[in-house]
Amino acid sequence: MQRRLLLTSPFLAAALVALPRPGRAEMDLARATAFVQATGNDLVAAINDQRLNLPARRDKVAGILRRAVDIEGTGRFILGRHVRRATPAELAEYNRLFDDIIVRNLSARFGEYQGVRFTLGRSQQRTEEDALVNTIIERPNSPAFSLDWRVSEINGQPRVVDVIAEGTSLRLTTRSEYSAVIQRNGGSVASLLEAMRNQIAQLAAREGRG
C-alpha cells in the first residue's frame, strides 16, 4: 500500500483539478499568467537565495506554495465521497498530512539546489473558470521539464488548482490512488492516514531531515 503511494509521489503535488464550488469566479487569462509568473519567480528566488541554508530555503518555498495552491480544495476533491466515512478527528489529520505531502512533493519538482530557472510557455483559456499556463523548469544537472498550471479564482484570489505533468492531471491520479487504498482496506480512512504518515516519513528521510 505504501509502495503504491510512493510510486507517484514526485507527481503527487501536482494532482489538482478543481470542482465547481462556492467562491469560484471567471478566471482572466492575463491574470492567471501574471500569477504563475510571480509565483514562479518567488520560488526560484527562494531556491537560489545564497543567504539561506537548505532548511531555511525549504521553509521559504513551503510558504510560497501554501499561498499559491488551493490545498484545502485539492484535499477535499481527492478524498471525494470517502469524506463521509471519516470522523472529525480523521479529517483534521488528513488535512494536516495532505498539506505536508503537497508541499514536500511540489518542492521536490523544483529541486533544492541553486541554479534553478523558470520560464513561461503558452497560456490558454480552458473554461470561463480556469486558465492553463505552461512553464519550463530547468535544474542543474537535470533535463528541463514542462509543467502546466491550471489556475482559478478562489474566493477572489487566483490559486493553482491543478498541475499537469507529462500530460497527466496529478490530482485525478492521486484521487484514484487514495480511493483504491481505502477500498482495499474495507472502507477505512484510517488505513489511508497510516499510508500517508509512512509516505511522509520516507520523504523526510530522503530529504535528510525528520
Order of alpha helices (4+ residues) and beta strands (2+ residues): alpha-alpha-beta-alpha-alpha-alpha-alpha-beta-beta-beta-beta-beta-alpha-alpha
